[in-house]
Amino acid sequence: MATALKMHVRKGDTVVVLAGKDKGKQGKIIQALPKKSKVVIEGVNKVKRHTKPSQTNPSRRHHC
């Protein structure tokens, strides 16, 4: 397991993503994880989950 290092950023700071698919995006730090040397940034790396079409969640496509 990685050792916890003193982080130079803290919760509430605004940061810019330097790498990955969200490179260049700005956001506020929601959570700092010093043991993993990571931070969770608001609005970055969002995951879209597929939901099966139903009456409450109808499909957007209409087949004629």
Backbone as ProteinMPNN parsed JSONL, in Angstrom:
{"seq_chain_A": "MATALKMHVRKGDTVVVLAGKDKGKQGKIIQALPKKSKVVIEGVNKVKRHTKPSQTNPSRRHHC", "coords_chain_A": {"N_chain_A": [[0.836, -1.19, 0.0], [0.436, 2.272, -0.699], [2.326, 4.921, 0.799], [1.126, 7.533, 2.9], [1.413, 10.751, 1.805], [2.155, 14.22, 2.457], [-0.18, 16.341, 1.141], [-0.277, 18.922, -1.327], [-2.544, 20.2, -2.028], [-5.943, 20.888, -1.075], [-9.272, 20.057, 0.136], [-11.83, 21.803, -1.529], [-10.21, 23.478, -3.028], [-9.621, 24.842, -6.311], [-8.791, 23.143, -9.215], [-6.862, 22.132, -12.154], [-7.15, 19.552, -14.505], [-4.48, 17.561, -15.521], [-3.906, 15.279, -17.003], [-5.212, 12.437, -18.873], [-8.56, 11.583, -20.111], [-10.109, 13.76, -19.459], [-8.482, 15.947, -19.594], [-7.437, 19.283, -19.101], [-9.825, 20.21, -18.086], [-11.476, 22.095, -15.515], [-12.1, 22.098, -11.993], [-13.597, 21.811, -8.702], [-12.124, 20.482, -5.756], [-13.596, 17.762, -4.254], [-13.075, 15.699, -2.529], [-10.214, 14.561, -0.801], [-7.735, 12.093, -1.086], [-5.25, 11.138, 0.541], [-3.809, 8.759, 1.153], [-3.971, 7.255, -1.161], [-2.884, 9.023, -2.854], [-4.56, 10.678, -4.411], [-7.228, 12.776, -5.703], [-10.711, 13.698, -5.639], [-12.556, 15.219, -8.09], [-14.982, 17.673, -8.756], [-17.414, 17.16, -11.245], [-15.749, 15.834, -13.064], [-14.654, 13.006, -14.925], [-17.135, 11.651, -15.134], [-19.519, 9.002, -15.134], [-21.619, 7.453, -17.449], [-24.468, 5.571, -17.157], [-26.017, 2.759, -18.606], [-29.497, 2.369, -18.973], [-32.201, 0.146, -19.023], [-34.824, 0.437, -21.405], [-38.105, 1.362, -20.358], [-41.555, 1.796, -19.278], [-41.476, 3.946, -17.508], [-38.991, 4.933, -18.147], [-38.717, 5.632, -21.117], [-37.43, 4.66, -24.389], [-35.491, 6.797, -26.514], [-35.469, 6.521, -29.234], [-37.53, 6.022, -32.051], [-39.12, 3.582, -33.843], [-40.424, 3.234, -37.051]], "CA_chain_A": [[0.0, 0.0, 0.0], [1.205, 3.511, -0.806], [2.419, 5.703, 2.029], [0.415, 8.812, 2.824], [2.293, 11.908, 1.728], [1.472, 15.484, 2.679], [-0.653, 16.835, -0.142], [-0.173, 20.371, -1.471], [-3.877, 20.713, -2.328], [-6.904, 20.453, -0.076], [-10.682, 20.107, -0.218], [-12.307, 23.153, -1.813], [-9.329, 24.13, -4.0], [-9.943, 24.657, -7.724], [-7.629, 22.576, -9.889], [-6.967, 21.805, -13.576], [-6.722, 18.181, -14.779], [-3.309, 17.584, -16.404], [-3.779, 14.064, -17.811], [-6.41, 11.622, -19.025], [-9.549, 12.029, -21.091], [-10.668, 15.04, -19.013], [-7.369, 16.894, -19.559], [-7.791, 20.672, -19.358], [-11.034, 20.595, -17.358], [-11.29, 22.668, -14.183], [-13.124, 21.701, -11.037], [-13.305, 21.97, -7.283], [-11.844, 19.212, -5.094], [-14.668, 17.331, -3.358], [-12.517, 14.778, -1.546], [-8.784, 14.288, -0.95], [-7.379, 10.748, -0.626], [-3.781, 11.16, 0.63], [-3.224, 7.404, 1.165], [-3.898, 6.822, -2.559], [-2.33, 10.168, -3.584], [-5.567, 11.057, -5.392], [-8.305, 13.67, -5.293], [-11.946, 13.573, -6.4], [-12.852, 16.558, -8.592], [-16.374, 17.874, -9.148], [-17.724, 17.225, -12.67], [-14.717, 15.2, -13.885], [-14.718, 11.544, -15.007], [-18.494, 11.183, -14.869], [-19.834, 7.75, -15.803], [-23.0, 7.328, -17.896], [-24.886, 4.187, -16.993], [-27.108, 2.365, -19.486], [-30.699, 1.887, -18.307], [-33.092, -0.55, -19.936], [-36.058, 1.185, -21.647], [-39.331, 0.891, -19.722], [-42.59, 2.828, -19.368], [-41.002, 5.121, -16.769], [-37.798, 5.419, -18.838], [-38.859, 5.178, -22.514], [-36.31, 4.843, -25.31], [-35.609, 8.02, -27.294], [-35.604, 6.161, -30.637], [-38.852, 5.542, -32.46], [-39.064, 2.797, -35.083], [-41.687, 3.366, -37.796]], "C_chain_A": [[0.874, 1.245, 0.0], [1.226, 4.252, 0.526], [1.731, 7.044, 1.833], [1.421, 9.951, 2.858], [1.489, 13.164, 2.013], [1.106, 16.055, 1.31], [-0.592, 18.357, -0.169], [-1.49, 21.007, -1.886], [-4.825, 20.201, -1.251], [-8.328, 20.618, -0.597], [-11.127, 21.552, -0.414], [-11.449, 23.915, -2.802], [-9.832, 23.872, -5.418], [-8.675, 24.22, -8.437], [-7.923, 22.341, -11.37], [-6.423, 20.397, -13.768], [-5.605, 18.223, -15.813], [-3.215, 16.377, -17.326], [-5.107, 13.333, -17.887], [-7.401, 12.223, -20.002], [-10.184, 13.356, -20.731], [-9.593, 16.124, -18.887], [-7.838, 18.306, -19.918], [-9.032, 21.139, -18.611], [-10.67, 21.144, -15.98], [-12.397, 22.188, -13.273], [-12.649, 21.889, -9.616], [-13.069, 20.59, -6.67], [-12.963, 18.931, -4.095], [-14.075, 16.526, -2.204], [-11.033, 14.567, -1.843], [-8.482, 12.918, -0.35], [-5.85, 10.638, -0.543], [-3.136, 9.776, 0.635], [-3.069, 6.853, -0.244], [-3.245, 7.881, -3.44], [-3.265, 10.605, -4.715], [-6.525, 12.083, -4.797], [-9.522, 13.409, -6.175], [-12.364, 14.981, -6.771], [-14.281, 16.605, -9.114], [-16.515, 17.962, -10.669], [-16.713, 16.58, -13.597], [-14.862, 13.683, -13.795], [-16.093, 11.008, -14.621], [-18.765, 9.938, -15.696], [-21.308, 7.75, -16.17], [-23.367, 5.858, -17.818], [-26.067, 3.895, -17.913], [-28.287, 1.893, -18.644], [-31.633, 1.289, -19.344], [-34.367, 0.261, -20.15], [-37.261, 0.531, -20.957], [-40.383, 1.987, -19.864], [-42.15, 4.099, -18.641], [-39.783, 5.746, -17.431], [-37.87, 4.967, -20.296], [-37.616, 5.471, -23.348], [-36.548, 6.1, -26.139], [-35.828, 7.725, -28.785], [-37.006, 5.635, -30.92], [-38.707, 4.817, -33.801], [-40.418, 2.871, -35.763], [-41.989, 2.116, -38.579]], "O_chain_A": [[1.933, 1.267, 0.628], [0.258, 4.211, 1.285], [1.751, 7.616, 0.743], [2.182, 10.097, 3.815], [0.272, 13.175, 1.831], [1.961, 16.228, 0.442], [-0.826, 19.009, 0.848], [-1.556, 22.221, -2.077], [-4.543, 19.199, -0.594], [-8.557, 21.239, -1.635], [-10.846, 22.418, 0.415], [-11.906, 24.908, -3.368], [-10.4, 22.817, -5.699], [-7.621, 24.838, -8.291], [-9.08, 22.349, -11.792], [-5.353, 20.073, -13.253], [-5.755, 18.845, -16.864], [-2.515, 16.435, -18.337], [-6.009, 13.566, -17.083], [-7.126, 13.238, -20.641], [-10.747, 14.022, -21.6], [-9.773, 17.101, -18.16], [-8.543, 18.504, -20.908], [-9.271, 22.343, -18.51], [-9.693, 20.719, -15.363], [-13.505, 21.902, -13.727], [-11.464, 22.097, -9.357], [-13.75, 19.63, -7.033], [-13.246, 19.74, -3.213], [-14.507, 16.647, -1.057], [-10.644, 14.412, -3.001], [-8.917, 12.613, 0.76], [-5.222, 10.104, -1.456], [-2.009, 9.634, 0.16], [-2.151, 6.076, -0.51], [-3.069, 7.666, -4.639], [-2.821, 10.868, -5.833], [-6.627, 12.243, -3.581], [-9.389, 12.957, -7.313], [-12.515, 15.842, -5.904], [-14.732, 15.701, -9.818], [-15.818, 18.747, -11.312], [-16.803, 16.758, -14.812], [-15.154, 13.139, -12.73], [-16.204, 10.034, -13.876], [-18.296, 9.826, -16.829], [-22.161, 8.013, -15.322], [-22.66, 5.002, -18.35], [-27.007, 4.685, -17.992], [-28.111, 1.11, -17.71], [-31.832, 1.86, -20.417], [-34.951, 0.736, -19.176], [-37.413, -0.691, -20.973], [-40.127, 3.006, -20.506], [-42.422, 5.205, -19.107], [-39.554, 6.948, -17.301], [-37.174, 4.029, -20.685], [-36.855, 6.395, -23.06], [-37.696, 6.432, -26.436], [-36.318, 8.584, -29.518], [-37.583, 4.897, -30.121], [-38.223, 5.394, -34.775], [-41.446, 2.606, -35.14], [-43.01, 2.049, -39.264]]}, "name": "protein", "num_of_chains": 1, "seq": "MATALKMHVRKGDTVVVLAGKDKGKQGKIIQALPKKSKVVIEGVNKVKRHTKPSQTNPSRRHHC"}
